[in-house]
């Protein structure tokens, strides 16, 4: 159940729930998928799956107005915040 395809499917399910306006359910699934993916990585560096889930979850949290939570998710994996606005 914690193979990368299953974790990716969970994150996609969360995105679908978000698109249907079911943010609370999406949040719970994103959070669980991220924790499961981190656990599956063990002591190895974060996998591409883990980094992708964290980035997607971070964007979700930003859209929910939860920037501090999004920064925490990104910070756990040293991900950069997304660039917003036109390049300068």
Number of C-alpha atoms within 10 A of each C-alpha: 7 15 11 17 11 13 24 20 12 20 26 17 16 26 22 14 17 16 11 10 11 13 18 12 14 24 20 11 21 27 17 15 24 25 16 18 25 23 14 17 16 11 8 9 11 18 15 11 19 24 19 16 25 27 21 20 26 26 20 21 20 17 11 13 11 13 16 12 15 22 18 13 21 21 14 11 15 12 16 10 15 11 7 6 6 5 5 3
